[in-house]
Amino acid sequence: MSSDSGRDPAIKLFGRTIPLQEAKAEPSGCAGEGEQPQDATAIEPPPPPSSADNG
């Protein structure tokens, strides 16, 4: 790990250079568009309301 310390703390992803801090916050690899890692979960549509209505 010491050898890597010499270079700037950044990871190359899809041709984009993102700081280690952001990379760790977003393991999915979607840094830039949304700083929140939960963004990926928000993209998923909510469950059908019919299920809740049945209850």
mmCIF file of the N, C-alpha and C atoms, coordinates in Angstrom:
data_MODEL
# 
_entry.id   MODEL 
# 
loop_
_atom_site.group_PDB 
_atom_site.id 
_atom_site.type_symbol 
_atom_site.label_atom_id 
_atom_site.label_alt_id 
_atom_site.label_comp_id 
_atom_site.label_asym_id 
_atom_site.label_entity_id 
_atom_site.label_seq_id 
_atom_site.pdbx_PDB_ins_code 
_atom_site.Cartn_x 
_atom_site.Cartn_y 
_atom_site.Cartn_z 
_atom_site.occupancy 
_atom_site.B_iso_or_equiv 
_atom_site.pdbx_formal_charge 
_atom_site.auth_seq_id 
_atom_site.auth_comp_id 
_atom_site.auth_asym_id 
_atom_site.auth_atom_id 
_atom_site.pdbx_PDB_model_num 
ATOM 1   N N  . MET A 1 1  ? 0.844   -1.199 0.000   1.00 0.00 ? 1  MET A N  1 
ATOM 2   C CA . MET A 1 1  ? 0.000   0.000  0.000   1.00 0.00 ? 1  MET A CA 1 
ATOM 3   C C  . MET A 1 1  ? 0.887   1.260  0.000   1.00 0.00 ? 1  MET A C  1 
ATOM 4   N N  . SER A 1 2  ? 2.079   1.129  0.550   1.00 0.00 ? 2  SER A N  1 
ATOM 5   C CA . SER A 1 2  ? 2.987   2.274  0.610   1.00 0.00 ? 2  SER A CA 1 
ATOM 6   C C  . SER A 1 2  ? 3.365   2.726  -0.797  1.00 0.00 ? 2  SER A C  1 
ATOM 7   N N  . SER A 1 3  ? 3.573   1.768  -1.689  1.00 0.00 ? 3  SER A N  1 
ATOM 8   C CA . SER A 1 3  ? 3.988   2.105  -3.055  1.00 0.00 ? 3  SER A CA 1 
ATOM 9   C C  . SER A 1 3  ? 2.907   2.957  -3.728  1.00 0.00 ? 3  SER A C  1 
ATOM 10  N N  . ASP A 1 4  ? 1.638   2.624  -3.510  1.00 0.00 ? 4  ASP A N  1 
ATOM 11  C CA . ASP A 1 4  ? 0.546   3.391  -4.126  1.00 0.00 ? 4  ASP A CA 1 
ATOM 12  C C  . ASP A 1 4  ? 0.431   4.782  -3.510  1.00 0.00 ? 4  ASP A C  1 
ATOM 13  N N  . SER A 1 5  ? 0.845   4.917  -2.257  1.00 0.00 ? 5  SER A N  1 
ATOM 14  C CA . SER A 1 5  ? 0.728   6.199  -1.554  1.00 0.00 ? 5  SER A CA 1 
ATOM 15  C C  . SER A 1 5  ? 1.485   7.297  -2.303  1.00 0.00 ? 5  SER A C  1 
ATOM 16  N N  . GLY A 1 6  ? 2.530   6.921  -3.017  1.00 0.00 ? 6  GLY A N  1 
ATOM 17  C CA . GLY A 1 6  ? 3.321   7.907  -3.751  1.00 0.00 ? 6  GLY A CA 1 
ATOM 18  C C  . GLY A 1 6  ? 2.480   8.676  -4.752  1.00 0.00 ? 6  GLY A C  1 
ATOM 19  N N  . ARG A 1 7  ? 1.571   7.991  -5.407  1.00 0.00 ? 7  ARG A N  1 
ATOM 20  C CA . ARG A 1 7  ? 0.736   8.666  -6.426  1.00 0.00 ? 7  ARG A CA 1 
ATOM 21  C C  . ARG A 1 7  ? -0.481  9.323  -5.786  1.00 0.00 ? 7  ARG A C  1 
ATOM 22  N N  . ASP A 1 8  ? -1.120  10.226 -6.512  1.00 0.00 ? 8  ASP A N  1 
ATOM 23  C CA . ASP A 1 8  ? -2.304  10.919 -5.978  1.00 0.00 ? 8  ASP A CA 1 
ATOM 24  C C  . ASP A 1 8  ? -3.393  9.896  -5.636  1.00 0.00 ? 8  ASP A C  1 
ATOM 25  N N  . PRO A 1 9  ? -4.050  10.075 -4.498  1.00 0.00 ? 9  PRO A N  1 
ATOM 26  C CA . PRO A 1 9  ? -5.110  9.143  -4.085  1.00 0.00 ? 9  PRO A CA 1 
ATOM 27  C C  . PRO A 1 9  ? -6.331  9.250  -4.984  1.00 0.00 ? 9  PRO A C  1 
ATOM 28  N N  . ALA A 1 10 ? -6.259  8.628  -6.136  1.00 0.00 ? 10 ALA A N  1 
ATOM 29  C CA . ALA A 1 10 ? -7.393  8.677  -7.058  1.00 0.00 ? 10 ALA A CA 1 
ATOM 30  C C  . ALA A 1 10 ? -7.475  7.373  -7.842  1.00 0.00 ? 10 ALA A C  1 
ATOM 31  N N  . ILE A 1 11 ? -8.683  6.968  -8.200  1.00 0.00 ? 11 ILE A N  1 
ATOM 32  C CA . ILE A 1 11 ? -8.862  5.728  -8.952  1.00 0.00 ? 11 ILE A CA 1 
ATOM 33  C C  . ILE A 1 11 ? -9.423  6.052  -10.334 1.00 0.00 ? 11 ILE A C  1 
ATOM 34  N N  . LYS A 1 12 ? -8.921  5.369  -11.348 1.00 0.00 ? 12 LYS A N  1 
ATOM 35  C CA . LYS A 1 12 ? -9.415  5.621  -12.715 1.00 0.00 ? 12 LYS A CA 1 
ATOM 36  C C  . LYS A 1 12 ? -10.608 4.705  -12.994 1.00 0.00 ? 12 LYS A C  1 
ATOM 37  N N  . LEU A 1 13 ? -11.757 5.314  -13.229 1.00 0.00 ? 13 LEU A N  1 
ATOM 38  C CA . LEU A 1 13 ? -12.955 4.522  -13.480 1.00 0.00 ? 13 LEU A CA 1 
ATOM 39  C C  . LEU A 1 13 ? -13.624 5.006  -14.763 1.00 0.00 ? 13 LEU A C  1 
ATOM 40  N N  . PHE A 1 14 ? -13.745 4.143  -15.736 1.00 0.00 ? 14 PHE A N  1 
ATOM 41  C CA . PHE A 1 14 ? -14.391 4.525  -16.997 1.00 0.00 ? 14 PHE A CA 1 
ATOM 42  C C  . PHE A 1 14 ? -13.725 5.766  -17.582 1.00 0.00 ? 14 PHE A C  1 
ATOM 43  N N  . GLY A 1 15 ? -12.402 5.874  -17.422 1.00 0.00 ? 15 GLY A N  1 
ATOM 44  C CA . GLY A 1 15 ? -11.708 7.027  -17.970 1.00 0.00 ? 15 GLY A CA 1 
ATOM 45  C C  . GLY A 1 15 ? -11.841 8.261  -17.092 1.00 0.00 ? 15 GLY A C  1 
ATOM 46  N N  . ARG A 1 16 ? -12.547 8.140  -15.965 1.00 0.00 ? 16 ARG A N  1 
ATOM 47  C CA . ARG A 1 16 ? -12.708 9.301  -15.072 1.00 0.00 ? 16 ARG A CA 1 
ATOM 48  C C  . ARG A 1 16 ? -11.848 9.105  -13.837 1.00 0.00 ? 16 ARG A C  1 
ATOM 49  N N  . THR A 1 17 ? -11.238 10.178 -13.370 1.00 0.00 ? 17 THR A N  1 
ATOM 50  C CA . THR A 1 17 ? -10.396 10.080 -12.169 1.00 0.00 ? 17 THR A CA 1 
ATOM 51  C C  . THR A 1 17 ? -11.185 10.574 -10.961 1.00 0.00 ? 17 THR A C  1 
ATOM 52  N N  . ILE A 1 18 ? -11.516 9.651  -10.061 1.00 0.00 ? 18 ILE A N  1 
ATOM 53  C CA . ILE A 1 18 ? -12.277 10.030 -8.876  1.00 0.00 ? 18 ILE A CA 1 
ATOM 54  C C  . ILE A 1 18 ? -11.444 9.793  -7.623  1.00 0.00 ? 18 ILE A C  1 
ATOM 55  N N  . PRO A 1 19 ? -11.521 10.698 -6.648  1.00 0.00 ? 19 PRO A N  1 
ATOM 56  C CA . PRO A 1 19 ? -10.759 10.551 -5.412  1.00 0.00 ? 19 PRO A CA 1 
ATOM 57  C C  . PRO A 1 19 ? -11.151 9.291  -4.670  1.00 0.00 ? 19 PRO A C  1 
ATOM 58  N N  . LEU A 1 20 ? -10.214 8.769  -3.874  1.00 0.00 ? 20 LEU A N  1 
ATOM 59  C CA . LEU A 1 20 ? -10.486 7.533  -3.131  1.00 0.00 ? 20 LEU A CA 1 
ATOM 60  C C  . LEU A 1 20 ? -11.713 7.718  -2.237  1.00 0.00 ? 20 LEU A C  1 
ATOM 61  N N  . GLN A 1 21 ? -11.847 8.906  -1.646  1.00 0.00 ? 21 GLN A N  1 
ATOM 62  C CA . GLN A 1 21 ? -12.969 9.148  -0.738  1.00 0.00 ? 21 GLN A CA 1 
ATOM 63  C C  . GLN A 1 21 ? -14.296 8.890  -1.455  1.00 0.00 ? 21 GLN A C  1 
ATOM 64  N N  . GLU A 1 22 ? -14.437 9.426  -2.659  1.00 0.00 ? 22 GLU A N  1 
ATOM 65  C CA . GLU A 1 22 ? -15.712 9.244  -3.378  1.00 0.00 ? 22 GLU A CA 1 
ATOM 66  C C  . GLU A 1 22 ? -15.896 7.786  -3.785  1.00 0.00 ? 22 GLU A C  1 
ATOM 67  N N  . ALA A 1 23 ? -14.804 7.164  -4.213  1.00 0.00 ? 23 ALA A N  1 
ATOM 68  C CA . ALA A 1 23 ? -14.882 5.771  -4.652  1.00 0.00 ? 23 ALA A CA 1 
ATOM 69  C C  . ALA A 1 23 ? -15.369 4.893  -3.500  1.00 0.00 ? 23 ALA A C  1 
ATOM 70  N N  . LYS A 1 24 ? -14.886 5.167  -2.302  1.00 0.00 ? 24 LYS A N  1 
ATOM 71  C CA . LYS A 1 24 ? -15.295 4.352  -1.149  1.00 0.00 ? 24 LYS A CA 1 
ATOM 72  C C  . LYS A 1 24 ? -16.769 4.606  -0.816  1.00 0.00 ? 24 LYS A C  1 
ATOM 73  N N  . ALA A 1 25 ? -17.202 5.859  -0.961  1.00 0.00 ? 25 ALA A N  1 
ATOM 74  C CA . ALA A 1 25 ? -18.586 6.192  -0.635  1.00 0.00 ? 25 ALA A CA 1 
ATOM 75  C C  . ALA A 1 25 ? -19.535 5.531  -1.640  1.00 0.00 ? 25 ALA A C  1 
ATOM 76  N N  . GLU A 1 26 ? -19.071 5.368  -2.877  1.00 0.00 ? 26 GLU A N  1 
ATOM 77  C CA . GLU A 1 26 ? -19.927 4.770  -3.909  1.00 0.00 ? 26 GLU A CA 1 
ATOM 78  C C  . GLU A 1 26 ? -19.238 3.561  -4.542  1.00 0.00 ? 26 GLU A C  1 
ATOM 79  N N  . PRO A 1 27 ? -19.382 2.394  -3.928  1.00 0.00 ? 27 PRO A N  1 
ATOM 80  C CA . PRO A 1 27 ? -18.760 1.187  -4.472  1.00 0.00 ? 27 PRO A CA 1 
ATOM 81  C C  . PRO A 1 27 ? -19.377 0.782  -5.809  1.00 0.00 ? 27 PRO A C  1 
ATOM 82  N N  . SER A 1 28 ? -20.573 1.278  -6.075  1.00 0.00 ? 28 SER A N  1 
ATOM 83  C CA . SER A 1 28 ? -21.252 0.900  -7.319  1.00 0.00 ? 28 SER A CA 1 
ATOM 84  C C  . SER A 1 28 ? -20.516 1.503  -8.524  1.00 0.00 ? 28 SER A C  1 
ATOM 85  N N  . GLY A 1 29 ? -19.777 2.599  -8.301  1.00 0.00 ? 29 GLY A N  1 
ATOM 86  C CA . GLY A 1 29 ? -19.003 3.189  -9.396  1.00 0.00 ? 29 GLY A CA 1 
ATOM 87  C C  . GLY A 1 29 ? -19.811 4.216  -10.171 1.00 0.00 ? 29 GLY A C  1 
ATOM 88  N N  . CYS A 1 30 ? -20.672 4.953  -9.492  1.00 0.00 ? 30 CYS A N  1 
ATOM 89  C CA . CYS A 1 30 ? -21.478 5.977  -10.171 1.00 0.00 ? 30 CYS A CA 1 
ATOM 90  C C  . CYS A 1 30 ? -21.141 7.338  -9.567  1.00 0.00 ? 30 CYS A C  1 
ATOM 91  N N  . ALA A 1 31 ? -19.873 7.639  -9.436  1.00 0.00 ? 31 ALA A N  1 
ATOM 92  C CA . ALA A 1 31 ? -19.476 8.908  -8.825  1.00 0.00 ? 31 ALA A CA 1 
ATOM 93  C C  . ALA A 1 31 ? -19.656 10.047 -9.819  1.00 0.00 ? 31 ALA A C  1 
ATOM 94  N N  . GLY A 1 32 ? -20.180 11.171 -9.360  1.00 0.00 ? 32 GLY A N  1 
ATOM 95  C CA . GLY A 1 32 ? -20.365 12.315 -10.249 1.00 0.00 ? 32 GLY A CA 1 
ATOM 96  C C  . GLY A 1 32 ? -21.844 12.663 -10.378 1.00 0.00 ? 32 GLY A C  1 
ATOM 97  N N  . GLU A 1 33 ? -22.646 11.741 -10.861 1.00 0.00 ? 33 GLU A N  1 
ATOM 98  C CA . GLU A 1 33 ? -24.079 12.026 -11.016 1.00 0.00 ? 33 GLU A CA 1 
ATOM 99  C C  . GLU A 1 33 ? -24.736 12.222 -9.651  1.00 0.00 ? 33 GLU A C  1 
ATOM 100 N N  . GLY A 1 34 ? -24.540 11.266 -8.758  1.00 0.00 ? 34 GLY A N  1 
ATOM 101 C CA . GLY A 1 34 ? -25.151 11.370 -7.426  1.00 0.00 ? 34 GLY A CA 1 
ATOM 102 C C  . GLY A 1 34 ? -24.132 11.041 -6.351  1.00 0.00 ? 34 GLY A C  1 
ATOM 103 N N  . GLU A 1 35 ? -23.901 11.979 -5.432  1.00 0.00 ? 35 GLU A N  1 
ATOM 104 C CA . GLU A 1 35 ? -22.905 11.725 -4.388  1.00 0.00 ? 35 GLU A CA 1 
ATOM 105 C C  . GLU A 1 35 ? -23.447 10.764 -3.338  1.00 0.00 ? 35 GLU A C  1 
ATOM 106 N N  . GLN A 1 36 ? -24.753 10.508 -3.369  1.00 0.00 ? 36 GLN A N  1 
ATOM 107 C CA . GLN A 1 36 ? -25.345 9.611  -2.374  1.00 0.00 ? 36 GLN A CA 1 
ATOM 108 C C  . GLN A 1 36 ? -25.371 8.180  -2.904  1.00 0.00 ? 36 GLN A C  1 
ATOM 109 N N  . PRO A 1 37 ? -24.773 7.232  -2.160  1.00 0.00 ? 37 PRO A N  1 
ATOM 110 C CA . PRO A 1 37 ? -24.747 5.834  -2.599  1.00 0.00 ? 37 PRO A CA 1 
ATOM 111 C C  . PRO A 1 37 ? -26.153 5.240  -2.660  1.00 0.00 ? 37 PRO A C  1 
ATOM 112 N N  . GLN A 1 38 ? -27.096 5.833  -1.949  1.00 0.00 ? 38 GLN A N  1 
ATOM 113 C CA . GLN A 1 38 ? -28.465 5.310  -1.934  1.00 0.00 ? 38 GLN A CA 1 
ATOM 114 C C  . GLN A 1 38 ? -29.197 5.645  -3.230  1.00 0.00 ? 38 GLN A C  1 
ATOM 115 N N  . ASP A 1 39 ? -28.578 6.473  -4.066  1.00 0.00 ? 39 ASP A N  1 
ATOM 116 C CA . ASP A 1 39 ? -29.207 6.854  -5.331  1.00 0.00 ? 39 ASP A CA 1 
ATOM 117 C C  . ASP A 1 39 ? -29.611 5.611  -6.135  1.00 0.00 ? 39 ASP A C  1 
ATOM 118 N N  . ALA A 1 40 ? -28.758 4.608  -6.142  1.00 0.00 ? 40 ALA A N  1 
ATOM 119 C CA . ALA A 1 40 ? -29.030 3.396  -6.915  1.00 0.00 ? 40 ALA A CA 1 
ATOM 120 C C  . ALA A 1 40 ? -30.324 2.746  -6.427  1.00 0.00 ? 40 ALA A C  1 
ATOM 121 N N  . THR A 1 41 ? -30.552 2.770  -5.114  1.00 0.00 ? 41 THR A N  1 
ATOM 122 C CA . THR A 1 41 ? -31.767 2.150  -4.576  1.00 0.00 ? 41 THR A CA 1 
ATOM 123 C C  . THR A 1 41 ? -32.992 2.998  -4.920  1.00 0.00 ? 41 THR A C  1 
ATOM 124 N N  . ALA A 1 42 ? -32.802 4.312  -4.962  1.00 0.00 ? 42 ALA A N  1 
ATOM 125 C CA . ALA A 1 42 ? -33.931 5.199  -5.249  1.00 0.00 ? 42 ALA A CA 1 
ATOM 126 C C  . ALA A 1 42 ? -34.416 4.997  -6.686  1.00 0.00 ? 42 ALA A C  1 
ATOM 127 N N  . ILE A 1 43 ? -33.496 4.607  -7.576  1.00 0.00 ? 43 ILE A N  1 
ATOM 128 C CA . ILE A 1 43 ? -33.865 4.408  -8.989  1.00 0.00 ? 43 ILE A CA 1 
ATOM 129 C C  . ILE A 1 43 ? -34.926 3.312  -9.098  1.00 0.00 ? 43 ILE A C  1 
ATOM 130 N N  . GLU A 1 44 ? -34.835 2.295  -8.235  1.00 0.00 ? 44 GLU A N  1 
ATOM 131 C CA . GLU A 1 44 ? -35.810 1.196  -8.309  1.00 0.00 ? 44 GLU A CA 1 
ATOM 132 C C  . GLU A 1 44 ? -37.227 1.720  -8.030  1.00 0.00 ? 44 GLU A C  1 
ATOM 133 N N  . PRO A 1 45 ? -38.208 1.311  -8.819  1.00 0.00 ? 45 PRO A N  1 
ATOM 134 C CA . PRO A 1 45 ? -39.587 1.776  -8.634  1.00 0.00 ? 45 PRO A CA 1 
ATOM 135 C C  . PRO A 1 45 ? -40.179 1.182  -7.362  1.00 0.00 ? 45 PRO A C  1 
ATOM 136 N N  . PRO A 1 46 ? -41.091 1.907  -6.723  1.00 0.00 ? 46 PRO A N  1 
ATOM 137 C CA . PRO A 1 46 ? -41.722 1.416  -5.497  1.00 0.00 ? 46 PRO A CA 1 
ATOM 138 C C  . PRO A 1 46 ? -42.623 0.228  -5.791  1.00 0.00 ? 46 PRO A C  1 
ATOM 139 N N  . PRO A 1 47 ? -42.955 -0.550 -4.768  1.00 0.00 ? 47 PRO A N  1 
ATOM 140 C CA . PRO A 1 47 ? -43.805 -1.722 -4.976  1.00 0.00 ? 47 PRO A CA 1 
ATOM 141 C C  . PRO A 1 47 ? -45.207 -1.302 -5.413  1.00 0.00 ? 47 PRO A C  1 
ATOM 142 N N  . PRO A 1 48 ? -45.965 -2.183 -6.065  1.00 0.00 ? 48 PRO A N  1 
ATOM 143 C CA . PRO A 1 48 ? -47.305 -1.853 -6.548  1.00 0.00 ? 48 PRO A CA 1 
ATOM 144 C C  . PRO A 1 48 ? -48.235 -1.532 -5.374  1.00 0.00 ? 48 PRO A C  1 
ATOM 145 N N  . PRO A 1 49 ? -49.033 -0.461 -5.490  1.00 0.00 ? 49 PRO A N  1 
ATOM 146 C CA . PRO A 1 49 ? -49.945 -0.067 -4.409  1.00 0.00 ? 49 PRO A CA 1 
ATOM 147 C C  . PRO A 1 49 ? -51.054 -1.101 -4.206  1.00 0.00 ? 49 PRO A C  1 
ATOM 148 N N  . SER A 1 50 ? -51.330 -1.882 -5.236  1.00 0.00 ? 50 SER A N  1 
ATOM 149 C CA . SER A 1 50 ? -52.418 -2.872 -5.129  1.00 0.00 ? 50 SER A CA 1 
ATOM 150 C C  . SER A 1 50 ? -52.142 -3.805 -3.950  1.00 0.00 ? 50 SER A C  1 
ATOM 151 N N  . SER A 1 51 ? -50.889 -4.158 -3.722  1.00 0.00 ? 51 SER A N  1 
ATOM 152 C CA . SER A 1 51 ? -50.548 -5.062 -2.626  1.00 0.00 ? 51 SER A CA 1 
ATOM 153 C C  . SER A 1 51 ? -50.959 -4.433 -1.297  1.00 0.00 ? 51 SER A C  1 
ATOM 154 N N  . ALA A 1 52 ? -50.644 -3.160 -1.121  1.00 0.00 ? 52 ALA A N  1 
ATOM 155 C CA . ALA A 1 52 ? -50.958 -2.486 0.136   1.00 0.00 ? 52 ALA A CA 1 
ATOM 156 C C  . ALA A 1 52 ? -52.482 -2.351 0.266   1.00 0.00 ? 52 ALA A C  1 
ATOM 157 N N  . ASP A 1 53 ? -53.150 -2.066 -0.832  1.00 0.00 ? 53 ASP A N  1 
ATOM 158 C CA . ASP A 1 53 ? -54.611 -1.911 -0.787  1.00 0.00 ? 53 ASP A CA 1 
ATOM 159 C C  . ASP A 1 53 ? -55.279 -3.209 -0.328  1.00 0.00 ? 53 ASP A C  1 
ATOM 160 N N  . ASN A 1 54 ? -54.753 -4.334 -0.810  1.00 0.00 ? 54 ASN A N  1 
ATOM 161 C CA . ASN A 1 54 ? -55.341 -5.619 -0.446  1.00 0.00 ? 54 ASN A CA 1 
ATOM 162 C C  . ASN A 1 54 ? -55.333 -5.807 1.064   1.00 0.00 ? 54 ASN A C  1 
ATOM 163 N N  . GLY A 1 55 ? -54.231 -5.383 1.697   1.00 0.00 ? 55 GLY A N  1 
ATOM 164 C CA . GLY A 1 55 ? -54.106 -5.551 3.139   1.00 0.00 ? 55 GLY A CA 1 
ATOM 165 C C  . GLY A 1 55 ? -55.166 -4.737 3.835   1.00 0.00 ? 55 GLY A C  1 
# 
